[in-house]
Amino acid sequence: MRLLRCLGKRAALAGVPTYIEHFSKFSPSPLSMKQFLGSSNACEKTSFVFLRQELPVRLSNIMKEIKLLPDRVLRTPSVQLVQGWYVQSLLDIMEFQDKDPEDQATLGQFTNALVTIRNRHNDVVPTMAQGVIEYKETYGDDPVSNQNIQYFLDRFYLSRISIRMLINQHRTPRAAPVGSGGPQGPPLGVLGVLSPLSPPLPDAYNMAKLLCDKYYMASPELEIEEVN
């Protein structure tokens, strides 16, 4: 049994380059804030069908960009660890490509898989930052490489944020359809049109500032502008 699991894992890993090559040909679906908020009203089945295609596209595109980093960066233990997380998350999603969206058990398994993926990526930011530190400590500062790495990091972190938001939006309980007799109210999700942004922003900023100061020795100031 252990041998079969080992062989199955090797076969799955062998397919990763093909998955990345296929899904990276597509661009992530552009989602406006209106569409994102509206996804709270989408049924779980619709969300499942969308995410099992959208997440591989987003994961594959950023994995393709990771491979474009300088070899010296790619060889750092921390960056290799992050790559391993992304590979496993892609494999987790690929298991649902041919699953029936009408099967409630499948929907439950998919949600559980998303939770696993989200938790797996909890430490992506500090781990990737540690990889950059390992590179600089070993090879020193190179202005050109530093600029290219910073450009990649900006795209990498934005990609991570978008993936995390999509996962959290899927996992959040959804409002019952009108007339169904279920609980009503505003659309449920990680974002709501009536939710004030000001209260949570300082906390989010302080957390990001802590990470930036710890790993990059600098952080930008917070500027909040409200338009009603």
Secondary structure, 3 states (H helix, E strand, C coil): CHHHHHHHHHHHHHCHHHHHHHHCCCCCCCCCHHHHHHHHHCCHHHHHHHHHHHHHHHHHHHHHHHCCCCHHHHCCHHHHHHHHHHHHHHHHHHCCCCCCCCCHHHHHHHHHHHHHHHHHCCCHHHHHHHHHHHHHHHHCCCHHHHHHHHHHHHHHHHHHHHHHHHHHHHHCCCCCCCCCCCCCCCCCCCCCCCCCCCCHHHHHHHHHHHHHHHHHCCCCCCCCCCCC
